[in-house]
Amino acid sequence: MSLPEIVSREQWRAAREELLRREEAVARAREALVAQRRRLPMVEVDTEYVFEGGDGKATLLDLFEGRSQLIVHHFMFAPEWRTGCPCCSAFLDQLGHLAHLRARNTAFASVSRAPFTRILPFKARMGWAVPWYSYAASNGDFNRDFEATVDSDRGPVERAGISCFLRDHDRVFHTYSAFDDGLDGACTITGLLDLTALGRSPAGSDRLRLHDEYDY
């Protein structure tokens, strides 16, 4: 393995300041991109998707848990697989406590094509408390409709992804989706909120607190 060059403290400081200028430029570009993402138009979801979770059947509107925003994690877990995707599992391992999202009027849920009877023991094995649903086909195909499952000559191909939704009373709108490399850096609270239409500070949110101190 090639190690970094050894230099004096003064040389290191000069190199660090040059890199900092580039980092600041990237940060400004990222802020502009996030602002542009919030201005992306949205599409109303009029299909009655049905999911199966710990409390039985649930609609897409139910997944909001009464909140204004919903982030759906397309967890790669095909019906014939015995365990979930290791990369998707690592994503959830890094997610942290959902209280920070919920306090910002945003729900989070994972969705997979695997039957819930297979999801449940894997979820228990991993020690996750995140809401996780199996998609039960109804009037449409949730994963295919949002491009998390694509058809190929080899059959259905799973894609790791995030889809964001906004609720206006009982109307649900799709605002954004990202897949594969587009999820880099997204497995944090701020990273996820930056993918949503309302951003890091939706109406009614407050400053960051200890996760057991929120009142929501």
C-alpha positions as CSV (number, residue, x, y, z in Angstrom):
1,M,0.0,0.0,0.0
2,S,1.3,3.4,-1.0
3,L,1.4,5.8,2.0
4,P,1.0,9.6,1.8
5,E,4.1,11.7,1.4
6,I,5.9,12.8,4.6
7,V,6.2,16.6,4.8
8,S,6.8,19.4,7.3
9,R,3.9,20.9,9.3
10,E,4.1,24.1,7.1
11,Q,3.9,22.1,3.9
12,W,1.0,20.1,5.3
13,R,-0.8,23.3,6.3
14,A,-0.4,24.8,2.8
15,A,-1.6,21.6,1.1
16,R,-4.6,21.4,3.5
17,E,-5.6,25.0,2.8
18,E,-5.5,24.4,-0.9
19,L,-7.7,21.3,-0.4
20,L,-10.1,23.3,1.9
21,R,-10.7,25.8,-0.9
22,R,-11.7,22.9,-3.2
23,E,-13.9,21.4,-0.5
24,E,-15.7,24.7,0.1
25,A,-16.4,24.9,-3.7
26,V,-17.8,21.4,-3.7
27,A,-20.0,22.3,-0.6
28,R,-21.4,25.4,-2.4
29,A,-22.1,23.4,-5.5
30,R,-23.8,20.7,-3.4
31,E,-26.0,23.4,-1.6
32,A,-27.1,24.7,-5.0
33,L,-27.9,21.2,-6.2
34,V,-30.0,20.5,-3.1
35,A,-31.9,23.7,-3.6
36,Q,-32.6,22.7,-7.2
37,R,-33.8,19.3,-6.0
38,R,-36.3,21.0,-3.8
39,R,-37.7,22.8,-6.8
40,L,-38.2,19.6,-8.8
41,P,-41.8,19.2,-9.8
42,M,-43.9,16.3,-8.3
43,V,-46.3,13.7,-9.7
44,E,-49.5,12.6,-7.9
45,V,-49.6,8.9,-7.0
46,D,-53.1,7.6,-7.8
47,T,-52.4,3.8,-7.6
48,E,-53.7,2.1,-4.5
49,Y,-50.6,0.2,-3.5
50,V,-51.0,-2.3,-0.7
51,F,-48.2,-3.4,1.6
52,E,-47.9,-6.0,4.4
53,G,-46.2,-5.1,7.7
54,G,-46.2,-5.9,11.4
55,D,-49.8,-4.6,11.8
56,G,-51.2,-6.2,8.7
57,K,-52.1,-4.5,5.4
58,A,-51.1,-0.9,4.9
59,T,-51.5,1.7,2.1
60,L,-48.8,4.1,0.9
61,L,-50.7,6.8,2.8
62,D,-50.4,4.7,6.0
63,L,-46.7,4.6,5.6
64,F,-46.6,8.3,6.3
65,E,-47.7,7.7,9.9
66,G,-49.6,11.0,9.7
67,R,-46.5,13.0,8.7
68,S,-46.0,15.3,5.7
69,Q,-43.1,13.4,4.1
70,L,-42.2,9.8,3.5
71,I,-38.8,8.3,2.6
72,V,-39.1,4.8,1.2
73,H,-35.9,2.7,1.1
74,H,-36.1,0.2,-1.7
75,F,-34.4,-2.7,0.1
76,M,-33.1,-5.3,-2.3
77,F,-34.7,-8.6,-1.1
78,A,-36.3,-10.6,-3.9
79,P,-39.0,-13.2,-3.1
80,E,-36.6,-16.2,-3.7
81,W,-33.7,-14.8,-1.6
82,R,-33.1,-16.2,1.9
83,T,-31.5,-13.0,3.2
84,G,-31.5,-9.3,2.3
85,C,-28.9,-7.5,0.3
86,P,-25.6,-6.9,2.3
87,C,-25.3,-3.4,0.8
88,C,-28.8,-2.4,1.8
89,S,-28.2,-3.9,5.2
90,A,-25.1,-1.8,5.7
91,F,-27.3,1.2,4.7
92,L,-29.7,0.5,7.5
93,D,-26.9,-0.2,9.9
94,Q,-25.7,3.4,9.4
95,L,-29.0,5.1,9.5
96,G,-29.2,5.8,13.2
97,H,-32.3,6.7,15.2
98,L,-35.5,7.7,13.3
99,A,-36.6,10.2,16.0
100,H,-34.5,12.8,14.2
101,L,-36.5,12.3,11.0
102,R,-39.8,12.0,12.7
103,A,-39.3,15.2,14.6
104,R,-38.9,16.8,11.2
105,N,-42.3,15.6,10.0
106,T,-40.8,12.8,7.9
107,A,-41.5,9.1,8.1
108,F,-39.1,6.4,6.9
109,A,-39.8,2.8,5.8
110,S,-38.1,0.0,3.9
111,V,-40.0,-1.9,1.3
112,S,-39.0,-5.2,-0.4
113,R,-40.6,-7.7,-2.7
114,A,-39.8,-10.6,-0.3
115,P,-42.8,-11.9,1.7
116,F,-43.1,-10.5,5.1
117,T,-42.7,-13.9,6.7
118,R,-39.1,-13.9,5.3
119,I,-38.5,-10.2,6.1
120,L,-39.4,-10.6,9.8
121,P,-36.8,-13.1,10.9
122,F,-34.1,-11.3,8.9
123,K,-35.1,-8.0,10.5
124,A,-34.9,-9.6,14.0
125,R,-31.5,-11.1,13.2
126,M,-30.2,-7.7,12.2
127,G,-31.7,-6.1,15.3
128,W,-33.5,-3.3,13.3
129,A,-36.5,-1.4,14.6
130,V,-37.1,0.5,11.3
131,P,-40.6,0.0,9.7
132,W,-40.3,-2.6,6.9
133,Y,-43.0,-3.7,4.6
134,S,-43.5,-6.4,1.9
135,Y,-45.2,-5.2,-1.3
136,A,-48.4,-7.2,-2.0
137,A,-49.4,-6.7,-5.6
138,S,-52.7,-4.9,-6.1
139,N,-53.5,-2.5,-8.9
140,G,-49.8,-1.9,-9.8
141,D,-46.3,-3.0,-9.0
142,F,-44.7,-0.6,-6.6
143,N,-41.1,-1.6,-7.2
144,R,-41.4,-1.5,-10.9
145,D,-43.5,1.6,-11.0
146,F,-40.7,3.4,-9.1
147,E,-37.9,1.7,-11.0
148,A,-36.5,-0.3,-8.1
149,T,-37.2,-3.5,-10.0
150,V,-36.3,-3.6,-13.7
151,D,-36.9,-6.4,-16.1
152,S,-33.9,-7.9,-18.1
153,D,-33.2,-10.9,-20.2
154,R,-32.2,-12.6,-17.0
155,G,-35.5,-11.8,-15.3
156,P,-36.3,-9.1,-12.6
157,V,-33.3,-7.2,-11.3
158,E,-33.4,-5.5,-7.9
159,R,-32.0,-2.0,-7.5
160,A,-31.1,-0.3,-4.2
161,G,-32.9,3.0,-4.0
162,I,-34.7,5.8,-2.2
163,S,-38.0,7.3,-3.2
164,C,-39.4,10.4,-1.5
165,F,-43.1,11.3,-1.2
166,L,-45.0,14.3,0.0
167,R,-48.6,14.3,1.4
168,D,-51.2,16.9,1.1
169,H,-54.1,15.7,3.2
170,D,-55.1,12.4,1.5
171,R,-53.2,13.1,-1.7
172,V,-49.7,11.6,-2.2
173,F,-47.1,12.9,-4.5
174,H,-43.8,11.4,-5.7
175,T,-41.0,14.0,-5.5
176,Y,-37.7,12.3,-6.0
177,S,-35.9,9.0,-6.5
178,A,-32.2,8.0,-6.4
179,F,-30.5,4.6,-7.0
180,D,-27.2,2.9,-6.7
181,D,-24.4,5.5,-6.6
182,G,-27.0,8.2,-6.0
183,L,-27.3,6.9,-2.5
184,D,-23.7,7.7,-1.6
185,G,-23.7,9.9,1.5
186,A,-27.5,9.5,1.9
187,C,-27.5,7.2,4.9
188,T,-27.5,10.0,7.5
189,I,-30.4,12.1,8.8
190,T,-29.3,15.3,6.9
191,G,-28.4,13.3,3.8
192,L,-31.9,11.8,3.7
193,L,-33.6,15.1,4.3
194,D,-31.6,16.7,1.5
195,L,-33.4,14.3,-0.9
196,T,-36.9,15.5,0.2
197,A,-39.0,18.3,-1.1
198,L,-39.1,20.2,2.2
199,G,-35.4,19.7,3.0
200,R,-33.7,19.8,6.3
201,S,-36.2,22.0,8.1
202,P,-39.8,21.2,7.2
203,A,-42.5,23.3,8.9
204,G,-42.8,22.4,12.5
205,S,-39.3,21.1,12.9
206,D,-36.9,22.1,15.7
207,R,-33.2,22.1,16.4
208,L,-31.4,18.8,16.8
209,R,-31.9,17.2,20.3
210,L,-31.0,13.9,22.0
211,H,-33.2,11.3,20.3
212,D,-35.2,10.7,23.5
213,E,-36.0,14.4,24.1
214,Y,-38.2,15.1,21.1
215,D,-41.9,15.8,21.6
216,Y,-43.6,14.6,18.4
